[in-house]
Amino acid sequence: MAELVVKENLLIRMQADVKRAVQKPENERRWGMVIDLRKCVGCHACTVSCIAENKLPPGVVYRPVLDQEIGTYPNVTRRFVPRPCMQCDNPSCVSVCPVRATWKRHDGVVIVDYDRCIGCRYCLTACPYGARTSDFGNYYTEHTPEIQPYEKQPSNEYCKSWDRHGNRSPVGNARKCHFCLHRLEQGLLPQCVSTCVGRANYFGDIHDARSLVAQMAKSANQIKLLEEKGTRPTVIYLV
């Protein structure tokens, strides 16, 4: 009788990697993401789940998926490129902020302090990836008889409850992907990773040699976006 081959569940493995990483001090772990473009099917599940998880309003998108046509006619095909924040090691968005409302954490994530941000949008212009958007305070159900209660629920970004309807934060501020820090602190994967139907995303502690993402980051067939800009992006793509 042929042996039953049990395929490893990548999500379960990465979940274990994250839980192991959060046991370490922040400065001893380094969150990283590897995206395999050969597996992305362009379903936009990551985009939708990110909007739902972070309760993003109209016009604010942390995880768009770009649709590219590659090749030369008649040998052409389509490639889908998820584009989260690149969590750059030399982020241009940080250096232009006049009030130091954004910086890179020791664990590699570039964050925004909504209480300090003044909404000047310099960082939106400086980011070569278009990874930042501004919250103009809109709702999907505005101009209807009533704004629906689910749109007024607070967001838990940065492990803090932000009530857009009450104190108006982060309305008016710059917003961006933060690798779902509120989930990571609970030992959970970023929502985009959990919902990817093609298992195209690898996430975890790059400094942990045992982690799946650290092993995938060693792949030879990798690229990074716009390295010539000097931003030193950390998100890796496999092609």
Secondary structure by P-SEA (a helix, b strand, c coil): cccccccccaaaaaaaaaaaaaaccccccccbbbbccccccccaaaaaaaaaaaccccccccbbbbbbbbccccccbbbbbbbccccccccccccccccccccccccbbbbbccccccccccccccccccccccccccccccccccccccccccccccccccccccccccccbbbbbccaaaaaaacccccccccccccccccccccccccaaaaaaaccccccccccccccccccccc
